[in-house]
Amino acid sequence: MQRILVLSATALLSLAPAAHARDEMGGTSTVKTPADAAKAPYDVQFLDTMVQHHRDGIKMFQMAVDKAQSRALRDKAQQMIDDQKKEIPELQSMRGGVKSDAPEAVNMDLPGMKPMDMSRLEGSKGRDFDRHFLDMTVEHHQGAIDMARSELKSGKSQEVKDKAQEIIEKQGKEIAELKRMR
């Protein structure tokens, strides 16, 4: 059973120093949230957290590549995987330019980071899977937009703000496309 959990810092602290989630192979992986992540420069928090957001999305999109009934949806899911795998190193490179010596600052309290119950996808197939996937992906993309808007308000680096605006525009277009597919 595969579950991707994105937990708030408070929930993480109540569990232990780390939260456990299932990786794409069904094994357990550990997502660590540093206790002082919120103290890092906002640009660093945004970049590190968006990388985690993309990694979570890639796991969900892979489920659609494997399970979607619609060929168009499988193709779209693969495109989203490819796009986000390409964007992760871009975000990581920007982070090096902002403050390369800052400790990891994945902040699960940023707007857009919330738990996604993957059991809906795991337990469905055919058209039901496709509908659940589309709904969850729209919600996931809206989370990326919310996080990027927060960067526009609180970030300092113009390069990072420009990337946030690009994410808003791209994810917004994908939401519209996913809603049409629905």
Secondary structure, DSSP 8 states (H G I E B T S, - for coil): ---B----HHHHHHH-SEEEEE-TTS-EEEEE--TTGGGS-HHHHHHHHHHHHHHHHHHHHHHHHHH-S-HHHHHHHHHHHHHHHHHHHHHHHHHHHHHTTS-----TTSTT---B-THHHHT--HHHHHHHHHHHHHHHHHHHHHHHHHHHHH---HHHHHHHHHHHHHHHHHHHHHHHH-
